Amino acid sequence: MIPESEYIKIPYGDNDTLTVVSFDLVKKYHTEEDVERFGKWMYGQTCTVIPDTGKSGIYIHDYERWLRQGKMKEQCAHDWD
């Protein structure tokens, strides 16, 4: 699991921030099997771009939902909470 201290805060609007993780962090803190499962699970999900790196930012609520749901390799509408 990615420690909260590694979560990335990016500016959003005038006074808000978005919390994201990068795919590099997923690779750093999870097994190769987890990374593959997460990639499949994320297919079609919306991401953002992390300023200064240009890399995809995975919204923290998606990453944490994947963890809560048992690191599945696909998601269904009935899984959303």
PyMOL Python script that loads the backbone (N, CA, C, O; Angstrom):
from pymol import cmd

cmd.read_pdbstr("""\
ATOM      1  N   MET A   1       0.839  -1.178   0.000  1.00  0.00           N
ATOM      2  CA  MET A   1       0.000   0.000   0.000  1.00  0.00           C
ATOM      3  C   MET A   1       0.888   1.247   0.000  1.00  0.00           C
ATOM      4  O   MET A   1       1.888   1.324   0.714  1.00  0.00           O
ATOM      5  N   ILE A   2       0.497   2.198  -0.806  1.00  0.00           N
ATOM      6  CA  ILE A   2       1.259   3.439  -0.887  1.00  0.00           C
ATOM      7  C   ILE A   2       1.018   4.254   0.392  1.00  0.00           C
ATOM      8  O   ILE A   2      -0.134   4.519   0.736  1.00  0.00           O
ATOM      9  N   PRO A   3       2.076   4.652   1.099  1.00  0.00           N
ATOM     10  CA  PRO A   3       1.886   5.466   2.298  1.00  0.00           C
ATOM     11  C   PRO A   3       1.296   6.830   1.941  1.00  0.00           C
ATOM     12  O   PRO A   3       1.622   7.405   0.903  1.00  0.00           O
ATOM     13  N   GLU A   4       0.438   7.334   2.801  1.00  0.00           N
ATOM     14  CA  GLU A   4      -0.175   8.642   2.560  1.00  0.00           C
ATOM     15  C   GLU A   4       0.874   9.732   2.400  1.00  0.00           C
ATOM     16  O   GLU A   4       0.631  10.724   1.712  1.00  0.00           O
ATOM     17  N   SER A   5       2.015   9.568   3.013  1.00  0.00           N
ATOM     18  CA  SER A   5       3.071  10.575   2.881  1.00  0.00           C
ATOM     19  C   SER A   5       3.596  10.675   1.444  1.00  0.00           C
ATOM     20  O   SER A   5       4.244  11.659   1.088  1.00  0.00           O
ATOM     21  N   GLU A   6       3.319   9.668   0.628  1.00  0.00           N
ATOM     22  CA  GLU A   6       3.749   9.659  -0.772  1.00  0.00           C
ATOM     23  C   GLU A   6       2.654  10.183  -1.709  1.00  0.00           C
ATOM     24  O   GLU A   6       2.912  10.395  -2.894  1.00  0.00           O
ATOM     25  N   TYR A   7       1.446  10.393  -1.197  1.00  0.00           N
ATOM     26  CA  TYR A   7       0.364  10.918  -2.036  1.00  0.00           C
ATOM     27  C   TYR A   7       0.796  12.270  -2.603  1.00  0.00           C
ATOM     28  O   TYR A   7       1.521  13.025  -1.955  1.00  0.00           O
ATOM     29  N   ILE A   8       0.351  12.557  -3.790  1.00  0.00           N
ATOM     30  CA  ILE A   8       0.734  13.783  -4.494  1.00  0.00           C
ATOM     31  C   ILE A   8      -0.441  14.752  -4.489  1.00  0.00           C
ATOM     32  O   ILE A   8      -1.554  14.397  -4.877  1.00  0.00           O
ATOM     33  N   LYS A   9      -0.184  15.961  -4.050  1.00  0.00           N
ATOM     34  CA  LYS A   9      -1.200  17.027  -4.056  1.00  0.00           C
ATOM     35  C   LYS A   9      -0.938  17.918  -5.269  1.00  0.00           C
ATOM     36  O   LYS A   9       0.175  18.411  -5.453  1.00  0.00           O
ATOM     37  N   ILE A  10      -1.965  18.122  -6.095  1.00  0.00           N
ATOM     38  CA  ILE A  10      -1.803  19.000  -7.242  1.00  0.00           C
ATOM     39  C   ILE A  10      -2.866  20.094  -7.188  1.00  0.00           C
ATOM     40  O   ILE A  10      -3.984  19.860  -6.729  1.00  0.00           O
ATOM     41  N   PRO A  11      -2.516  21.277  -7.654  1.00  0.00           N
ATOM     42  CA  PRO A  11      -3.463  22.397  -7.613  1.00  0.00           C
ATOM     43  C   PRO A  11      -4.715  22.093  -8.439  1.00  0.00           C
ATOM     44  O   PRO A  11      -4.654  21.465  -9.496  1.00  0.00           O
ATOM     45  N   TYR A  12      -5.842  22.559  -7.921  1.00  0.00           N
ATOM     46  CA  TYR A  12      -7.116  22.403  -8.608  1.00  0.00           C
ATOM     47  C   TYR A  12      -7.949  23.643  -8.332  1.00  0.00           C
ATOM     48  O   TYR A  12      -8.355  23.885  -7.195  1.00  0.00           O
ATOM     49  N   GLY A  13      -8.200  24.414  -9.350  1.00  0.00           N
ATOM     50  CA  GLY A  13      -8.945  25.652  -9.142  1.00  0.00           C
ATOM     51  C   GLY A  13      -8.099  26.675  -8.402  1.00  0.00           C
ATOM     52  O   GLY A  13      -6.871  26.593  -8.372  1.00  0.00           O
ATOM     53  N   ASP A  14      -8.788  27.638  -7.806  1.00  0.00           N
ATOM     54  CA  ASP A  14      -8.076  28.720  -7.126  1.00  0.00           C
ATOM     55  C   ASP A  14      -7.477  28.316  -5.781  1.00  0.00           C
ATOM     56  O   ASP A  14      -6.348  28.694  -5.466  1.00  0.00           O
ATOM     57  N   ASN A  15      -8.223  27.554  -4.992  1.00  0.00           N
ATOM     58  CA  ASN A  15      -7.775  27.273  -3.623  1.00  0.00           C
ATOM     59  C   ASN A  15      -7.831  25.803  -3.235  1.00  0.00           C
ATOM     60  O   ASN A  15      -7.652  25.472  -2.063  1.00  0.00           O
ATOM     61  N   ASP A  16      -8.071  24.929  -4.179  1.00  0.00           N
ATOM     62  CA  ASP A  16      -8.224  23.515  -3.858  1.00  0.00           C
ATOM     63  C   ASP A  16      -7.050  22.703  -4.390  1.00  0.00           C
ATOM     64  O   ASP A  16      -6.241  23.188  -5.182  1.00  0.00           O
ATOM     65  N   THR A  17      -6.978  21.466  -3.940  1.00  0.00           N
ATOM     66  CA  THR A  17      -5.988  20.521  -4.454  1.00  0.00           C
ATOM     67  C   THR A  17      -6.662  19.188  -4.723  1.00  0.00           C
ATOM     68  O   THR A  17      -7.683  18.857  -4.122  1.00  0.00           O
ATOM     69  N   LEU A  18      -6.080  18.441  -5.627  1.00  0.00           N
ATOM     70  CA  LEU A  18      -6.476  17.056  -5.871  1.00  0.00           C
ATOM     71  C   LEU A  18      -5.389  16.165  -5.296  1.00  0.00           C
ATOM     72  O   LEU A  18      -4.207  16.506  -5.345  1.00  0.00           O
ATOM     73  N   THR A  19      -5.784  15.041  -4.760  1.00  0.00           N
ATOM     74  CA  THR A  19      -4.816  14.077  -4.261  1.00  0.00           C
ATOM     75  C   THR A  19      -4.778  12.911  -5.229  1.00  0.00           C
ATOM     76  O   THR A  19      -5.808  12.325  -5.562  1.00  0.00           O
ATOM     77  N   VAL A  20      -3.572  12.582  -5.677  1.00  0.00           N
ATOM     78  CA  VAL A  20      -3.384  11.522  -6.657  1.00  0.00           C
ATOM     79  C   VAL A  20      -2.177  10.682  -6.282  1.00  0.00           C
ATOM     80  O   VAL A  20      -1.396  11.048  -5.403  1.00  0.00           O
ATOM     81  N   VAL A  21      -2.037   9.554  -6.958  1.00  0.00           N
ATOM     82  CA  VAL A  21      -0.807   8.760  -6.928  1.00  0.00           C
ATOM     83  C   VAL A  21      -0.403   8.524  -8.377  1.00  0.00           C
ATOM     84  O   VAL A  21      -1.243   8.544  -9.277  1.00  0.00           O
ATOM     85  N   SER A  22       0.860   8.305  -8.589  1.00  0.00           N
ATOM     86  CA  SER A  22       1.350   8.000  -9.928  1.00  0.00           C
ATOM     87  C   SER A  22       1.419   6.484 -10.111  1.00  0.00           C
ATOM     88  O   SER A  22       1.436   5.724  -9.143  1.00  0.00           O
ATOM     89  N   PHE A  23       1.458   6.071 -11.369  1.00  0.00           N
ATOM     90  CA  PHE A  23       1.612   4.645 -11.637  1.00  0.00           C
ATOM     91  C   PHE A  23       2.978   4.169 -11.148  1.00  0.00           C
ATOM     92  O   PHE A  23       3.136   3.009 -10.765  1.00  0.00           O
ATOM     93  N   ASP A  24       3.966   5.068 -11.163  1.00  0.00           N
ATOM     94  CA  ASP A  24       5.288   4.719 -10.635  1.00  0.00           C
ATOM     95  C   ASP A  24       5.203   4.339  -9.156  1.00  0.00           C
ATOM     96  O   ASP A  24       5.884   3.416  -8.708  1.00  0.00           O
ATOM     97  N   LEU A  25       4.360   5.056  -8.397  1.00  0.00           N
ATOM     98  CA  LEU A  25       4.182   4.707  -6.983  1.00  0.00           C
ATOM     99  C   LEU A  25       3.489   3.359  -6.827  1.00  0.00           C
ATOM    100  O   LEU A  25       3.827   2.590  -5.928  1.00  0.00           O
ATOM    101  N   VAL A  26       2.533   3.070  -7.685  1.00  0.00           N
ATOM    102  CA  VAL A  26       1.883   1.753  -7.651  1.00  0.00           C
ATOM    103  C   VAL A  26       2.941   0.676  -7.881  1.00  0.00           C
ATOM    104  O   VAL A  26       2.963  -0.334  -7.177  1.00  0.00           O
ATOM    105  N   LYS A  27       3.809   0.886  -8.853  1.00  0.00           N
ATOM    106  CA  LYS A  27       4.877  -0.081  -9.141  1.00  0.00           C
ATOM    107  C   LYS A  27       5.844  -0.214  -7.965  1.00  0.00           C
ATOM    108  O   LYS A  27       6.329  -1.308  -7.681  1.00  0.00           O
ATOM    109  N   LYS A  28       6.120   0.882  -7.292  1.00  0.00           N
ATOM    110  CA  LYS A  28       7.073   0.880  -6.176  1.00  0.00           C
ATOM    111  C   LYS A  28       6.565   0.097  -4.973  1.00  0.00           C
ATOM    112  O   LYS A  28       7.338  -0.591  -4.306  1.00  0.00           O
ATOM    113  N   TYR A  29       5.258   0.199  -4.691  1.00  0.00           N
ATOM    114  CA  TYR A  29       4.723  -0.353  -3.449  1.00  0.00           C
ATOM    115  C   TYR A  29       3.889  -1.624  -3.623  1.00  0.00           C
ATOM    116  O   TYR A  29       3.358  -2.151  -2.646  1.00  0.00           O
ATOM    117  N   HIS A  30       3.771  -2.113  -4.840  1.00  0.00           N
ATOM    118  CA  HIS A  30       2.961  -3.315  -5.072  1.00  0.00           C
ATOM    119  C   HIS A  30       3.738  -4.336  -5.886  1.00  0.00           C
ATOM    120  O   HIS A  30       4.713  -4.002  -6.560  1.00  0.00           O
ATOM    121  N   THR A  31       3.300  -5.565  -5.814  1.00  0.00           N
ATOM    122  CA  THR A  31       3.934  -6.638  -6.575  1.00  0.00           C
ATOM    123  C   THR A  31       3.635  -6.467  -8.064  1.00  0.00           C
ATOM    124  O   THR A  31       2.742  -5.710  -8.445  1.00  0.00           O
ATOM    125  N   GLU A  32       4.387  -7.176  -8.895  1.00  0.00           N
ATOM    126  CA  GLU A  32       4.145  -7.141 -10.338  1.00  0.00           C
ATOM    127  C   GLU A  32       2.723  -7.604 -10.659  1.00  0.00           C
ATOM    128  O   GLU A  32       2.064  -7.054 -11.540  1.00  0.00           O
ATOM    129  N   GLU A  33       2.261  -8.624  -9.930  1.00  0.00           N
ATOM    130  CA  GLU A  33       0.891  -9.118 -10.141  1.00  0.00           C
ATOM    131  C   GLU A  33      -0.125  -8.028  -9.792  1.00  0.00           C
ATOM    132  O   GLU A  33      -1.088  -7.821 -10.530  1.00  0.00           O
ATOM    133  N   ASP A  34       0.084  -7.337  -8.679  1.00  0.00           N
ATOM    134  CA  ASP A  34      -0.810  -6.238  -8.301  1.00  0.00           C
ATOM    135  C   ASP A  34      -0.817  -5.147  -9.366  1.00  0.00           C
ATOM    136  O   ASP A  34      -1.875  -4.630  -9.723  1.00  0.00           O
ATOM    137  N   VAL A  35       0.356  -4.801  -9.869  1.00  0.00           N
ATOM    138  CA  VAL A  35       0.466  -3.747 -10.874  1.00  0.00           C
ATOM    139  C   VAL A  35      -0.325  -4.137 -12.124  1.00  0.00           C
ATOM    140  O   VAL A  35      -1.035  -3.311 -12.696  1.00  0.00           O
ATOM    141  N   GLU A  36      -0.203  -5.374 -12.536  1.00  0.00           N
ATOM    142  CA  GLU A  36      -0.957  -5.845 -13.700  1.00  0.00           C
ATOM    143  C   GLU A  36      -2.462  -5.788 -13.434  1.00  0.00           C
ATOM    144  O   GLU A  36      -3.229  -5.335 -14.283  1.00  0.00           O
ATOM    145  N   ARG A  37      -2.875  -6.244 -12.270  1.00  0.00           N
ATOM    146  CA  ARG A  37      -4.298  -6.224 -11.912  1.00  0.00           C
ATOM    147  C   ARG A  37      -4.821  -4.790 -11.851  1.00  0.00           C
ATOM    148  O   ARG A  37      -5.915  -4.500 -12.334  1.00  0.00           O
ATOM    149  N   PHE A  38      -4.030  -3.896 -11.252  1.00  0.00           N
ATOM    150  CA  PHE A  38      -4.446  -2.506 -11.139  1.00  0.00           C
ATOM    151  C   PHE A  38      -4.568  -1.868 -12.520  1.00  0.00           C
ATOM    152  O   PHE A  38      -5.516  -1.125 -12.775  1.00  0.00           O
ATOM    153  N   GLY A  39      -3.632  -2.147 -13.403  1.00  0.00           N
ATOM    154  CA  GLY A  39      -3.697  -1.619 -14.761  1.00  0.00           C
ATOM    155  C   GLY A  39      -4.963  -2.042 -15.479  1.00  0.00           C
ATOM    156  O   GLY A  39      -5.595  -1.239 -16.166  1.00  0.00           O
ATOM    157  N   LYS A  40      -5.334  -3.306 -15.320  1.00  0.00           N
ATOM    158  CA  LYS A  40      -6.576  -3.808 -15.933  1.00  0.00           C
ATOM    159  C   LYS A  40      -7.793  -3.163 -15.281  1.00  0.00           C
ATOM    160  O   LYS A  40      -8.750  -2.791 -15.960  1.00  0.00           O
ATOM    161  N   TRP A  41      -7.747  -3.035 -13.965  1.00  0.00           N
ATOM    162  CA  TRP A  41      -8.862  -2.443 -13.225  1.00  0.00           C
ATOM    163  C   TRP A  41      -9.065  -0.986 -13.616  1.00  0.00           C
ATOM    164  O   TRP A  41     -10.198  -0.511 -13.695  1.00  0.00           O
ATOM    165  N   MET A  42      -7.966  -0.279 -13.859  1.00  0.00           N
ATOM    166  CA  MET A  42      -8.026   1.146 -14.197  1.00  0.00           C
ATOM    167  C   MET A  42      -8.431   1.412 -15.645  1.00  0.00           C
ATOM    168  O   MET A  42      -8.758   2.547 -15.992  1.00  0.00           O
ATOM    169  N   TYR A  43      -8.416   0.401 -16.479  1.00  0.00           N
ATOM    170  CA  TYR A  43      -8.711   0.597 -17.899  1.00  0.00           C
ATOM    171  C   TYR A  43     -10.030   1.348 -18.073  1.00  0.00           C
ATOM    172  O   TYR A  43     -11.070   0.921 -17.572  1.00  0.00           O
ATOM    173  N   GLY A  44      -9.973   2.462 -18.782  1.00  0.00           N
ATOM    174  CA  GLY A  44     -11.163   3.266 -19.041  1.00  0.00           C
ATOM    175  C   GLY A  44     -11.470   4.304 -17.980  1.00  0.00           C
ATOM    176  O   GLY A  44     -12.377   5.117 -18.159  1.00  0.00           O
ATOM    177  N   GLN A  45     -10.725   4.294 -16.867  1.00  0.00           N
ATOM    178  CA  GLN A  45     -10.949   5.277 -15.809  1.00  0.00           C
ATOM    179  C   GLN A  45     -10.353   6.627 -16.203  1.00  0.00           C
ATOM    180  O   GLN A  45      -9.396   6.694 -16.975  1.00  0.00           O
ATOM    181  N   THR A  46     -10.915   7.670 -15.676  1.00  0.00           N
ATOM    182  CA  THR A  46     -10.395   9.010 -15.885  1.00  0.00           C
ATOM    183  C   THR A  46      -9.197   9.255 -14.968  1.00  0.00           C
ATOM    184  O   THR A  46      -9.218   8.885 -13.794  1.00  0.00           O
ATOM    185  N   CYS A  47      -8.163   9.876 -15.512  1.00  0.00           N
ATOM    186  CA  CYS A  47      -6.984  10.274 -14.743  1.00  0.00           C
ATOM    187  C   CYS A  47      -6.740  11.752 -15.003  1.00  0.00           C
ATOM    188  O   CYS A  47      -7.417  12.371 -15.823  1.00  0.00           O
ATOM    189  N   THR A  48      -5.777  12.301 -14.304  1.00  0.00           N
ATOM    190  CA  THR A  48      -5.360  13.677 -14.529  1.00  0.00           C
ATOM    191  C   THR A  48      -3.876  13.677 -14.869  1.00  0.00           C
ATOM    192  O   THR A  48      -3.244  12.620 -14.872  1.00  0.00           O
ATOM    193  N   VAL A  49      -3.323  14.819 -15.147  1.00  0.00           N
ATOM    194  CA  VAL A  49      -1.895  14.941 -15.429  1.00  0.00           C
ATOM    195  C   VAL A  49      -1.221  15.621 -14.241  1.00  0.00           C
ATOM    196  O   VAL A  49      -1.706  16.634 -13.739  1.00  0.00           O
ATOM    197  N   ILE A  50      -0.116  15.065 -13.804  1.00  0.00           N
ATOM    198  CA  ILE A  50       0.642  15.637 -12.698  1.00  0.00           C
ATOM    199  C   ILE A  50       1.536  16.742 -13.265  1.00  0.00           C
ATOM    200  O   ILE A  50       2.394  16.475 -14.106  1.00  0.00           O
ATOM    201  N   PRO A  51       1.338  17.978 -12.807  1.00  0.00           N
ATOM    202  CA  PRO A  51       2.179  19.072 -13.305  1.00  0.00           C
ATOM    203  C   PRO A  51       3.663  18.774 -13.069  1.00  0.00           C
ATOM    204  O   PRO A  51       4.021  18.037 -12.150  1.00  0.00           O
ATOM    205  N   ASP A  52       4.480  19.332 -13.875  1.00  0.00           N
ATOM    206  CA  ASP A  52       5.941  19.205 -13.811  1.00  0.00           C
ATOM    207  C   ASP A  52       6.457  17.851 -14.278  1.00  0.00           C
ATOM    208  O   ASP A  52       7.622  17.755 -14.666  1.00  0.00           O
ATOM    209  N   THR A  53       5.639  16.800 -14.256  1.00  0.00           N
ATOM    210  CA  THR A  53       6.114  15.492 -14.716  1.00  0.00           C
ATOM    211  C   THR A  53       5.437  15.080 -16.016  1.00  0.00           C
ATOM    212  O   THR A  53       6.021  14.360 -16.825  1.00  0.00           O
ATOM    213  N   GLY A  54       4.200  15.539 -16.214  1.00  0.00           N
ATOM    214  CA  GLY A  54       3.439  15.133 -17.388  1.00  0.00           C
ATOM    215  C   GLY A  54       2.907  13.720 -17.298  1.00  0.00           C
ATOM    216  O   GLY A  54       2.312  13.219 -18.253  1.00  0.00           O
ATOM    217  N   LYS A  55       3.114  13.065 -16.155  1.00  0.00           N
ATOM    218  CA  LYS A  55       2.646  11.687 -15.976  1.00  0.00           C
ATOM    219  C   LYS A  55       1.204  11.676 -15.505  1.00  0.00           C
ATOM    220  O   LYS A  55       0.694  12.657 -14.964  1.00  0.00           O
ATOM    221  N   SER A  56       0.565  10.541 -15.725  1.00  0.00           N
ATOM    222  CA  SER A  56      -0.823  10.383 -15.289  1.00  0.00           C
ATOM    223  C   SER A  56      -0.916  10.354 -13.781  1.00  0.00           C
ATOM    224  O   SER A  56      -0.100   9.724 -13.108  1.00  0.00           O
ATOM    225  N   GLY A  57      -1.918  11.042 -13.253  1.00  0.00           N
ATOM    226  CA  GLY A  57      -2.229  11.021 -11.835  1.00  0.00           C
ATOM    227  C   GLY A  57      -3.502  10.232 -11.618  1.00  0.00           C
ATOM    228  O   GLY A  57      -4.540  10.547 -12.200  1.00  0.00           O
ATOM    229  N   ILE A  58      -3.431   9.222 -10.797  1.00  0.00           N
ATOM    230  CA  ILE A  58      -4.577   8.365 -10.497  1.00  0.00           C
ATOM    231  C   ILE A  58      -5.261   8.949  -9.270  1.00  0.00           C
ATOM    232  O   ILE A  58      -4.653   9.078  -8.208  1.00  0.00           O
ATOM    233  N   TYR A  59      -6.519   9.296  -9.426  1.00  0.00           N
ATOM    234  CA  TYR A  59      -7.256   9.881  -8.308  1.00  0.00           C
ATOM    235  C   TYR A  59      -7.218   8.935  -7.113  1.00  0.00           C
ATOM    236  O   TYR A  59      -7.422   7.728  -7.242  1.00  0.00           O
ATOM    237  N   ILE A  60      -6.952   9.514  -5.959  1.00  0.00           N
ATOM    238  CA  ILE A  60      -6.757   8.706  -4.761  1.00  0.00           C
ATOM    239  C   ILE A  60      -7.995   7.885  -4.413  1.00  0.00           C
ATOM    240  O   ILE A  60      -7.873   6.779  -3.886  1.00  0.00           O
ATOM    241  N   HIS A  61      -9.183   8.413  -4.702  1.00  0.00           N
ATOM    242  CA  HIS A  61     -10.381   7.637  -4.374  1.00  0.00           C
ATOM    243  C   HIS A  61     -10.459   6.362  -5.219  1.00  0.00           C
ATOM    244  O   HIS A  61     -10.999   5.355  -4.762  1.00  0.00           O
ATOM    245  N   ASP A  62      -9.927   6.394  -6.448  1.00  0.00           N
ATOM    246  CA  ASP A  62      -9.901   5.170  -7.262  1.00  0.00           C
ATOM    247  C   ASP A  62      -8.897   4.172  -6.704  1.00  0.00           C
ATOM    248  O   ASP A  62      -9.201   2.988  -6.561  1.00  0.00           O
ATOM    249  N   TYR A  63      -7.699   4.654  -6.388  1.00  0.00           N
ATOM    250  CA  TYR A  63      -6.680   3.764  -5.823  1.00  0.00           C
ATOM    251  C   TYR A  63      -7.164   3.125  -4.523  1.00  0.00           C
ATOM    252  O   TYR A  63      -7.018   1.916  -4.342  1.00  0.00           O
ATOM    253  N   GLU A  64      -7.732   3.907  -3.626  1.00  0.00           N
ATOM    254  CA  GLU A  64      -8.192   3.375  -2.344  1.00  0.00           C
ATOM    255  C   GLU A  64      -9.389   2.437  -2.527  1.00  0.00           C
ATOM    256  O   GLU A  64      -9.539   1.478  -1.770  1.00  0.00           O
ATOM    257  N   ARG A  65     -10.234   2.700  -3.514  1.00  0.00           N
ATOM    258  CA  ARG A  65     -11.362   1.790  -3.795  1.00  0.00           C
ATOM    259  C   ARG A  65     -10.839   0.442  -4.282  1.00  0.00           C
ATOM    260  O   ARG A  65     -11.351  -0.607  -3.891  1.00  0.00           O
ATOM    261  N   TRP A  66      -9.818   0.476  -5.135  1.00  0.00           N
ATOM    262  CA  TRP A  66      -9.212  -0.763  -5.609  1.00  0.00           C
ATOM    263  C   TRP A  66      -8.676  -1.585  -4.429  1.00  0.00           C
ATOM    264  O   TRP A  66      -8.848  -2.804  -4.394  1.00  0.00           O
ATOM    265  N   LEU A  67      -8.037  -0.930  -3.479  1.00  0.00           N
ATOM    266  CA  LEU A  67      -7.543  -1.629  -2.290  1.00  0.00           C
ATOM    267  C   LEU A  67      -8.693  -2.213  -1.474  1.00  0.00           C
ATOM    268  O   LEU A  67      -8.654  -3.380  -1.086  1.00  0.00           O
ATOM    269  N   ARG A  68      -9.728  -1.391  -1.212  1.00  0.00           N
ATOM    270  CA  ARG A  68     -10.875  -1.844  -0.408  1.00  0.00           C
ATOM    271  C   ARG A  68     -11.570  -3.038  -1.039  1.00  0.00           C
ATOM    272  O   ARG A  68     -12.064  -3.921  -0.338  1.00  0.00           O
ATOM    273  N   GLN A  69     -11.604  -3.060  -2.355  1.00  0.00           N
ATOM    274  CA  GLN A  69     -12.325  -4.126  -3.059  1.00  0.00           C
ATOM    275  C   GLN A  69     -11.472  -5.373  -3.278  1.00  0.00           C
ATOM    276  O   GLN A  69     -11.893  -6.294  -3.977  1.00  0.00           O
ATOM    277  N   GLY A  70     -10.301  -5.408  -2.697  1.00  0.00           N
ATOM    278  CA  GLY A  70      -9.502  -6.622  -2.756  1.00  0.00           C
ATOM    279  C   GLY A  70      -8.588  -6.730  -3.958  1.00  0.00           C
ATOM    280  O   GLY A  70      -8.248  -7.838  -4.372  1.00  0.00           O
ATOM    281  N   LYS A  71      -8.181  -5.603  -4.531  1.00  0.00           N
ATOM    282  CA  LYS A  71      -7.231  -5.575  -5.645  1.00  0.00           C
ATOM    283  C   LYS A  71      -7.717  -6.406  -6.834  1.00  0.00           C
ATOM    284  O   LYS A  71      -6.972  -7.207  -7.398  1.00  0.00           O
ATOM    285  N   MET A  72      -8.960  -6.199  -7.192  1.00  0.00           N
ATOM    286  CA  MET A  72      -9.545  -6.936  -8.309  1.00  0.00           C
ATOM    287  C   MET A  72      -8.896  -6.509  -9.623  1.00  0.00           C
ATOM    288  O   MET A  72      -8.221  -5.482  -9.686  1.00  0.00           O
ATOM    289  N   LYS A  73      -9.111  -7.320 -10.685  1.00  0.00           N
ATOM    290  CA  LYS A  73      -8.539  -6.972 -11.984  1.00  0.00           C
ATOM    291  C   LYS A  73      -9.562  -6.352 -12.929  1.00  0.00           C
ATOM    292  O   LYS A  73      -9.221  -5.985 -14.054  1.00  0.00           O
ATOM    293  N   GLU A  74     -10.793  -6.232 -12.492  1.00  0.00           N
ATOM    294  CA  GLU A  74     -11.789  -5.512 -13.269  1.00  0.00           C
ATOM    295  C   GLU A  74     -12.829  -4.953 -12.329  1.00  0.00           C
ATOM    296  O   GLU A  74     -12.991  -5.433 -11.207  1.00  0.00           O
ATOM    297  N   GLN A  75     -13.518  -3.959 -12.779  1.00  0.00           N
ATOM    298  CA  GLN A  75     -14.547  -3.346 -11.944  1.00  0.00           C
ATOM    299  C   GLN A  75     -15.886  -3.359 -12.663  1.00  0.00           C
ATOM    300  O   GLN A  75     -15.954  -3.388 -13.892  1.00  0.00           O
ATOM    301  N   CYS A  76     -16.915  -3.338 -11.892  1.00  0.00           N
ATOM    302  CA  CYS A  76     -18.277  -3.324 -12.408  1.00  0.00           C
ATOM    303  C   CYS A  76     -19.018  -2.172 -11.732  1.00  0.00           C
ATOM    304  O   CYS A  76     -18.649  -1.732 -10.644  1.00  0.00           O
ATOM    305  N   ALA A  77     -20.061  -1.696 -12.391  1.00  0.00           N
ATOM    306  CA  ALA A  77     -20.810  -0.573 -11.857  1.00  0.00           C
ATOM    307  C   ALA A  77     -21.316  -0.841 -10.435  1.00  0.00           C
ATOM    308  O   ALA A  77     -21.368   0.077  -9.616  1.00  0.00           O
ATOM    309  N   HIS A  78     -21.685  -2.084 -10.138  1.00  0.00           N
ATOM    310  CA  HIS A  78     -22.206  -2.378  -8.802  1.00  0.00           C
ATOM    311  C   HIS A  78     -21.119  -2.338  -7.731  1.00  0.00           C
ATOM    312  O   HIS A  78     -21.426  -2.385  -6.539  1.00  0.00           O
ATOM    313  N   ASP A  79     -19.850  -2.252  -8.141  1.00  0.00           N
ATOM    314  CA  ASP A  79     -18.742  -2.168  -7.191  1.00  0.00           C
ATOM    315  C   ASP A  79     -18.476  -0.746  -6.717  1.00  0.00           C
ATOM    316  O   ASP A  79     -17.783  -0.554  -5.718  1.00  0.00           O
ATOM    317  N   TRP A  80     -19.005   0.243  -7.402  1.00  0.00           N
ATOM    318  CA  TRP A  80     -18.705   1.633  -7.072  1.00  0.00           C
ATOM    319  C   TRP A  80     -19.396   2.011  -5.776  1.00  0.00           C
ATOM    320  O   TRP A  80     -20.545   1.639  -5.535  1.00  0.00           O
ATOM    321  N   ASP A  81     -18.689   2.745  -4.956  1.00  0.00           N
ATOM    322  CA  ASP A  81     -19.300   3.203  -3.695  1.00  0.00           C
ATOM    323  C   ASP A  81     -19.057   4.671  -3.508  1.00  0.00           C
ATOM    324  O   ASP A  81     -19.490   5.246  -2.509  1.00  0.00           O
TER     325      ASP A  81
END
""", "prot")
cmd.dss("prot")
cmd.show_as("cartoon", "prot")
cmd.util.cbc("prot")
cmd.orient("prot")
